[in-house]
Amino acid sequence: MTGDWLYTLPMALPAWMREGSFTGYLAAPGFLAELLAELDLEGSAGTGHLVYGDIVFACKARAAAWAQNIWLDARLLPAPSIGQGAKALREIQRNWWAHPVRLARRAALLTEKLPKVSARAQVFGQPAPSAPLGSFTLWDEATLIAAATCSSPYPDGAVRFEEDRESAPSRAYLKLWEALTLLGVMPRPGELCLDLGSSPGGWTWVLASLGARVFSVDKAELEPRIAAMPGVEHCLGSGFGLDPKIAGGPGAQVDWLCSDMACYPARLLELVSRWLEADACRNFVCTLKCQGETDHATIQAFAEIPGSKVMHLSHNKHELTWALIR
Ligand SMILES: C[S@@+](CC[C@H](N)C(=O)[O-])C[C@H]1O[C@@H](n2cnc3c(N)ncnc32)[C@H](O)[C@@H]1O
């Protein structure tokens, strides 16, 4: 129980929580302030909200990039004893994950009375778990807040992979693994991928390992063994120097534009807009690096690109991942 979140001692629960279902937004670790700014709950009249540890409960449901998991149908559940609490949860569904804000010992005892949730690490290339995983927290000794349906099938939205520490040249590959796993789609053998900001080569390694052709661009070199992978071509230069009308021109549409470039989100938005306008690329997976102050307006502009998604991956730091899959 560390971090920068506000600690709210139990008080009278607001009527909208007592009377029906509501939404819980679990902040990505360390990013509660970003989540609150994104939800903009103070500004919207008539919407109740309550911050409980690193969870923001609100009566309204909406997409939220800075939430690592969204509890979609949260409600109160009486739990006068540990056994009764566990029984009430089991009657709803099998799989539950405890997210204690307080009363951690009681939450652990309650978890012991629930069926075990698989602790297996995700293998890249295999689909994300399909079994629903609910989340709960204890409000007080006799009250649970529980949601059977959550946005993520992973405990607290954190994806733990069976890692490949030997072949991958940097840990950045985990971001692309996570994005592709959550999106449920992978580049296919032979597809053309641009990897902008590719050095030392983690993303290029992922794409080339899938059999895709990779045109990698960075001001720095790739690790030689990555540059030598079949299908990989590296160009020393700036990702902003590529002209989509030429690089992805007629008959040469790029299948995937991947960017992990260290650059301001506003600059990346200009680049993506040019590629979209030129209809030069089908799918996009881009890291929005929030250097310094979080640029909420630009993140919102990315989120408004039709059909796209902005998410905080569990392998993202002070950054988000924007994806458009078509
Ligand atoms: C986080 S690293 C990328 C890690 C890489 N995705 C991997 O998996 O190994 C960010 C990279 O962006 C590159 N970069 C920054 N500005 C760039 C630009 N304008 N064009 C191309 N690359 C750029 C940096 O040289 C750096 O290698």
The ligand as an ORCA input file, in Angstrom:
! r2SCAN-3c Opt
* xyz 0 1
  C      12.466      3.651    -25.836
  S      13.653      3.663    -27.104
  C      12.956      2.462    -28.171
  C      13.119      1.060    -27.723
  C      12.752      0.068    -28.811
  N      11.349      0.123    -29.129
  C      13.097     -1.346    -28.435
  O      12.187     -2.158    -28.336
  O      14.289     -1.663    -28.268
  C      13.307      5.163    -27.920
  C      14.074      5.327    -29.198
  O      13.551      6.444    -29.915
  C      14.602      6.903    -30.729
  N      14.244      8.194    -31.334
  C      14.063      9.397    -30.737
  N      13.719     10.328    -31.659
  C      13.658      9.674    -32.851
  C      13.355     10.080    -34.159
  N      13.011     11.329    -34.451
  N      13.383      9.159    -35.141
  C      13.710      7.877    -34.883
  N      14.021      7.440    -33.645
  C      13.993      8.324    -32.643
  C      15.794      6.932    -29.788
  O      17.012      6.946    -30.513
  C      15.567      5.624    -29.012
  O      16.330      4.574    -29.567
*
